[in-house]
Amino acid sequence: MKNRSLWIVIACILLPCAAASGGEMDGRLRVLVWNAWRGGNEVDRGPEKVLQVVRDVKPDLVLMQESYDIDGERPTLGRWIASELGWNAYQSESPHLCVISPMGFSATHFHDPWHGVGVRIEDDRGRAFVAWSIWLDYRAYITYALRDDPSMTDEQLLALETDASARLKEVKALLADVDAVSTEEPSIPTLVGGDFNCPSHLDWTVDTTRMYRHRRDLDLPVSLAMYEDGFVDVFRQVHPDPIQRPGITWSPMFREKADGTVQAFDRIDRLYLRNPSVGDWMLVPVGAKTLPEGWEDDRIPVPQRVFPSDHGAVVLDLEWKPIEKRSLDLRIESVDRIADDAPHSAFTDLLRVDDRLYCTFREGDRHVHGADGRIRVLVRDNDGPWRSVALLAEDGIDLRDPKLSLMPGGRIMILCGGSDYDDRSLVGACSRVAFSDPEGEAFGSVVPVVIDPTVRSDLDWLWRASWDQSGTGWGVVYQPHDAGAKLRLMKSEDGVAWRRVTDLPVEGQGNETTLHIGEAGRMTALVRREGADARAMLGHASPPYLDWTFDVLPEAIGGPDLVRSPTDDGWIIAGRKYLADGVRTSLWWRGDDGAWETLATLPSGGDTSYPGLVSDDDRLLISYYSSHEGKTAIHFAEAAIVPRDDGGSTVPADRRSKPARP
């Protein structure tokens, strides 16, 4: 960030880093991200002080901004530091962006003189990565704006990122070039670090608004653009709590104006990481801190400060880990459009019973805010044509998100949402349920489910049901988050009345949850989240399902579903994937060893997602909806599950049978 005006503030005392650098500890990569403030020229012996910070940190990689010409006869700051250390520097035509490293550069990349330069580095073990030093528009700093005018609306604040500054436009242009480089070599990690001149959505949350006066709970678009392009914030990966570890980088030099106006502190200097889904190596964040670790007395004149920059430096440690290889590949073999009669057809599910396949979805006039949602059920016998067997409706209620399950008695249950709207305002919600006849050829009317009165609310959504071998149904109900409700694990004997078992330990606005019950009754929960950190979560518990362990997955997943892999060493997960240029319906591999890879992306776009999955012998059947062809319609895809021939797993014989009606 450029210094808007000279303020006098507390700055800092530099404490040296204690951890060893990657060069000293095999498998470790240390990165220093730092805006060094006008070439070090604003502080007495500034270049020498910058050099001392670099010496103390012992980084393997420096991503520097404001590497301007040093006053006098010396070159730009980054090039001078590299020459003093005997390292390599790449600044190209940029007046201020520089990458410095003791390692050699096997390739260089140039995006824009002000906004991005990059290098490819490969170590002596063949582990390679691409790293970019970047800088975005400093104008219309959102934290200043909120400090100076607390009455600004959310829309006005967000417009600072999209209209009053060029930050969002710049980051999208940057990511286009970053992605183009990654496409040429998709098997290596990518690092993007620098001065973003704006805070992160991970730091502007409900909780931080209680701690900091100049914050709101907002989906800040620049950091979201990074996240939606598959990058993770390395500092927040290590320190996920923005209250306990705020990571402030603006500004350790200036704390208060002469008129007493306080600084608008924030974390604007960041490093992002995107790991490959193929290849041999990935980088795992293991350490992160900011410098200086103590702030100097603000009575010391700025030219005499020990720490030489108005920006804090960020020191990040990453560790090389081998990528665990998945045991299967997925090959999409066909995609058919199977329903588009309604103006808007969406929100699907799929169920196999003997040789019959059921597909259900919502028909309506639009995506949401309507009272006309109806549930259509299609059937396909022995791979024949699809035919309709039911259209469920309820006057004045928007039926949506239907989910299919096979009850122990052989009947098919449809569970769906039931929303009550007053114009465009949701005034009530209670899930509905309907049951088939024994032959699965007709369905009765929908009726409201009965939620345990100890947890019932005006807005209850029981999203999907799964049945165990004893005949008990299980599902997760989610409720309004402004009421402080949590995800609640429920059970039922008849599919209508549902009793609370426990609350799931999920923070961050968890909602749509798919349950899978496996061998020995072990339950798996895949949870969508819509908080500041919207990455999905995967949890496991054994009976009686009171003690849960959850992991955060690398990506957000909308409308999630999952099936157990036929190789029995992981999960095939499906849902909405968020990309820089929009959303797609995608499938991922989640190994039991924690591996995460994209398996396939289906033809999709616009309004899309909510897949249903059936693992059918060595094939995967997928229903989903998409508007990529214009009209929002239902699509059905078939994919071959191909075990990898690596001397490892094959499809177990006991997993080749189709589920049969009891």
Steps between C-alpha positions, in 0.01 A plus 500: 500500500627847426534735796197731474641744754782487751365396833690440819441157644638215698717290276708206599810325617614229266546159656689243294325184381587193700393231254743362248457584135418250230864491401586380852208265549439255219142514378427851632443810287505839673340796321534868591225727362581867548428847368836660583375862472644711222824312455596543864555871442268634773713378794863572585710220347172345390642263237747362754217449750291321238799280422540420870137389524554266206819362658322439831196332343715269283230457232516271200282744307428873530197652327571874523302810410628861472844377401571844356834660416712558808603864544849545359686277258364162610242300294147413602466371855424138413785471251742658750395258776545205266849620405596544865387146581620335180139413414282535192249777431234546233337841456480524121331821384321557829596817687441332835401129496783257567554131575820411688633155583821307561356242260523538125210594271421246229244736343365851549153643444387858446140611552511877546770748611291611797297192583688173453831328423570131553767232493521123482735338750608137517711363784765229485236232571291598200230672706381802304262790556404832344500814717357844421571835666194722461359841592145637461349848485539691829210740443171489695635295792183350646616506863572875480159558346320320781710678761424842351130431435351220714159564341609362162279215384636159411432573135697825514792327667508218246488753217840624619644165393321483166445860385702758695817292465623262233588222746241244393567563132874474560483177698283335235743601226788373713328167562439454128877510440577296812254234384646499150843421645351232726322341204835448329631311805206391719708265715681762713383742773442870440572779751360853466615749760519872551321820589130458425414843648175360637396270784388140469147363535651257752573796728175693455263270688227521760750429776757756388235773481466457876873556547583765239307820442586527133373167369179346368391143426550530123588271211796706380539430129878509447586231753194304389629511142821337619307243698261421214799441272617221729746691720521483878622779728818355653495715815137405571573134429748510787306744720129465414377725783525868394444615858773295665747562215397813307822514293489879460735633231361852454658678665780444755650838407197730527245468778332834538466827314608827653132584557451183704327295230594138557646272236275256317700186571458195277673200341557615144824313418435132433629181342267267313569138408338274243611139499476274195252217473753295303873457527733386774535784752285750686574777751339497845493817718661428837601839641415869466579825679531870436795732561578701697399290797513806726418861420745785556428805711297737284701796630799383297516704177418292195845532337655352815279192519662156512229330294527676165154467342147627547381145420546204726683207347343154486714191558343173391632148529379229265596135493533276198276193516457225241161498331316183590388328184135421463404144415258579219425727207162621380425512127182684396347297217160661439292799606131527406242770558205311647253770615431863413121535483474754782640855478750400769592136573759449774617336826529132417551164666548145375418155641555147368252226606560166332503569123305823536651847524311791659580867438320778685524878469310825550295669229422869544488839336832616646784398729359638824242736653194322366203295614484279195774246563388145414686171527527285188598132516634322192565127463717305258463120476788283378680794336187588300343844450418730791131531593318703764330320790420792732458875528470609863361841594355688796296819469691809612819309580821494299616137497872475420821297532340153491710211630435129448561213741398135517334411828554157661145394413562554130317830452673800348495817706525848351619766744482859381499855626173683549536880491228753572551839333330834549582661167881453494546462875537157658264489796510132587650167401439140592617198305244273335499128440317267262508121461464267205278197471674161538563478126653848476250601229301764689561746783267634766450865590770695679457555874709716737763324706471536877818639654587432864321778694811564709683634193219591259507848343305695240759411236594131510670330207568128519705463185565130440422167671703178521385170652705258707462121505279511809238707319580838657511808281763767555523857378630846589268797544632853457332814627545880482851603593400841630321313778826327595374156404737216418483200273300234680530126443151347502358147481164352409326165490235595244647793302240742636586557867863598564675511840820687581809289572774765527628823349785467252817694594500709182559876499469734204136480390479131423184394318446233232630172642520157337539195724645163404476195727762238434633183650459456878261794488777757452339826391655759269364854466580733209406857597466809285594828671429860402695701758813707439686172466258314275708187448301181548556270795515121519423332832491148640341334802417152624181401683341659698627796288570736790876538447582658163829584333494749211759602242483812284516414131706713260201644312145626536240254370145605419219243508731220616463127453743212546534127446759258626763415243473143364871467583400557865779746575326831454195699393366631173351842578284712271368855515545856382861607435588869518737627230625845402275501192189358668374175647492143373368166620807293583611175658789460744701221656545506878734222607492347846858628520378859457585530131281743304477511120252612238382192311286663233301810414166445328366714214339771710490868587282785614235363734629150571572230760297282743610167359376157595740205492461126454806273503391222266756219468795657318296801391395825662158643413446872556195722484545878516353820368658778296415806291815491285289427190262788570202350680547354847454128441568156648796302372600138549862388465665160498867454586730201509680437829843379397726360775858602444735220406769574758514165671249628751128477539233349281125512539410252778256229392263572788452856373388406149137420579223751445294604802179298500162574647479324841 
